[in-house]
């Protein structure tokens, strides 16, 4: 005997177009298409005369159950202050305009119905339903309901959950009506259903061993909802299963940063992360330490990073529970807090503790403690993990040295002397590292950290004021190169810490150009973390500085344009790009002493990247092609970045072949540069190509990405 539910196979709304006239998308920007017509829906109808009120009526109806709204409700929403007679007449006109806007020429289809109520009450308008009018939000809800129904009867619901996800991931409900009260209830309802869809889909994918797909779905959802701990926890678990502990820690830090904006609890105190989230984070931190300990028997049995200790980024206070306060008060407060936190922090080196209250640390103490530590670090199998620990502790020591240096400078003549030829040589070496960091990352890290240690050690000495200032400036420059290098290696927590050090050093040395360059790089890190809003106070800080280097000024204008592009502000983005172009045209840029790489090619690249972010590939590609044509042939890392941006633009256009070919070229270059940030951009190309993930070209690109990632990790 066969039951009805054993044969369930519903006709999915988007698979059947029989009798369909219109396809309306309200998840993401509003879009309207005609089905079965010889011509496309004319986009000018969306901006023509009377279009705004007609579209308002359409959206209002789609936000209501059964696509129906009473006349009284509509009048209250759109003409609350108008006389009832004029408002009713206006509503009639708008309804007529909506029919004209949606209906193809020559069609007599019933699109909008006037529904009479009983006793003259409850009359209103109802938009025709499916199949005549297909709406993505309704198809999304239908898919969810069918998926739940299939699971209730023991059927395979994964295709339906995946279908619902593809619809729900288009965007939030009517984002252009985010401040309209009438859209709020439907938006919140759909957001909750999309959240349910993501969690159920990822659970099913994990059960079937499709870890990468589950991670992609979770990451995409969580990055749009960074305070959702229910999404963060399984994402961190998946990363932990693959021993990607640092990546999990980076996501946790991004969560803390977003969490600072959460409202206070009922006792007016900052809310804390869920205990389960903290437990997972501590567990992964412990696993990370255990992995390092197993690989290096010489490491101390007391771990440098414990499950209970705060992260280094948290120590910088940027993402602590008080993070918003320093930002509101400007960078000076943030730097002051940074100095206090790092000065009083324990270095973590066994038997060695640096505290400001106990006095200055001698040069011999620094050398005695750091050198054996470095020898053990570089002999480890897992070099990157151990370098991370070494750089962490160097930062703690450097922070102490930087705080103490102004006190040594109180005595202009100093009690110790440094041969100026040594200082000149250190400056020459630093200039060489600025040039080298353009195309190399991992290969540079070891020697660069040694150079930083040398300068930090010298900074502890009681030197004449001028010598001390030069060393402060040098330490700030090297820290910024280290931050830039670490950023490219996806060591974002450490990169931020070294940028902070660089700013404090620039402040101490009274060098506003280095200060501005450091802020610019911090802004780029915030953009990468998808927190462009946090960059706005930093931009204001830049505008208050007196910057001498024209190239830095021009570069910062382009960086500002990228911030506005990520915020979706096309007008502000265009204004910032115009400023950069004007400076580039009318003034000499001068020496690129802080490796901004800014040039005509770089400006065109920034412009292209902005248009990519604004989802304007037709404008992005000419700019990126110009950037490529003007590029220095030796700038291979920059070339790989431009190629990936072009790949994203072609993917947005649906040109699979060109997108994959350009991304593959970028991966070939990345085997030379070992740039992990380019690998991340290739992943963006793949995410844009998700609709074609089953094609041979996309699968081959994913294979090449995995191969290159493995090559760089070795």
Secondary structure as GFF3:
##gff-version 3
##sequence-region A 1 714
A	DSSP	three_ten_helix	4	7	.	.	.	ID=ss1
A	DSSP	beta_strand	22	25	.	.	.	ID=ss2
A	DSSP	beta_strand	31	34	.	.	.	ID=ss3
A	DSSP	three_ten_helix	43	46	.	.	.	ID=ss4
A	DSSP	alpha_helix	51	62	.	.	.	ID=ss5
A	DSSP	three_ten_helix	65	67	.	.	.	ID=ss6
A	DSSP	beta_strand	68	70	.	.	.	ID=ss7
A	DSSP	alpha_helix	71	78	.	.	.	ID=ss8
A	DSSP	alpha_helix	84	102	.	.	.	ID=ss9
A	DSSP	beta_strand	112	115	.	.	.	ID=ss10
A	DSSP	beta_strand	124	127	.	.	.	ID=ss11
A	DSSP	beta_strand	133	135	.	.	.	ID=ss12
A	DSSP	alpha_helix	136	152	.	.	.	ID=ss13
A	DSSP	alpha_helix	158	168	.	.	.	ID=ss14
A	DSSP	three_ten_helix	175	177	.	.	.	ID=ss15
A	DSSP	alpha_helix	181	207	.	.	.	ID=ss16
A	DSSP	alpha_helix	211	224	.	.	.	ID=ss17
A	DSSP	alpha_helix	229	241	.	.	.	ID=ss18
A	DSSP	alpha_helix	245	259	.	.	.	ID=ss19
A	DSSP	alpha_helix	275	295	.	.	.	ID=ss20
A	DSSP	alpha_helix	312	315	.	.	.	ID=ss21
A	DSSP	alpha_helix	323	329	.	.	.	ID=ss22
A	DSSP	alpha_helix	331	343	.	.	.	ID=ss23
A	DSSP	three_ten_helix	356	358	.	.	.	ID=ss24
A	DSSP	alpha_helix	363	378	.	.	.	ID=ss25
A	DSSP	alpha_helix	383	408	.	.	.	ID=ss26
A	DSSP	alpha_helix	420	436	.	.	.	ID=ss27
A	DSSP	alpha_helix	442	459	.	.	.	ID=ss28
A	DSSP	alpha_helix	465	488	.	.	.	ID=ss29
A	DSSP	alpha_helix	492	508	.	.	.	ID=ss30
A	DSSP	alpha_helix	512	528	.	.	.	ID=ss31
A	DSSP	three_ten_helix	532	534	.	.	.	ID=ss32
A	DSSP	alpha_helix	535	543	.	.	.	ID=ss33
A	DSSP	alpha_helix	550	566	.	.	.	ID=ss34
A	DSSP	alpha_helix	570	586	.	.	.	ID=ss35
A	DSSP	alpha_helix	600	613	.	.	.	ID=ss36
A	DSSP	alpha_helix	617	630	.	.	.	ID=ss37
A	DSSP	alpha_helix	636	653	.	.	.	ID=ss38
A	DSSP	alpha_helix	656	673	.	.	.	ID=ss39
A	DSSP	alpha_helix	676	688	.	.	.	ID=ss40
A	DSSP	three_ten_helix	690	692	.	.	.	ID=ss41
A	DSSP	alpha_helix	696	713	.	.	.	ID=ss42
###
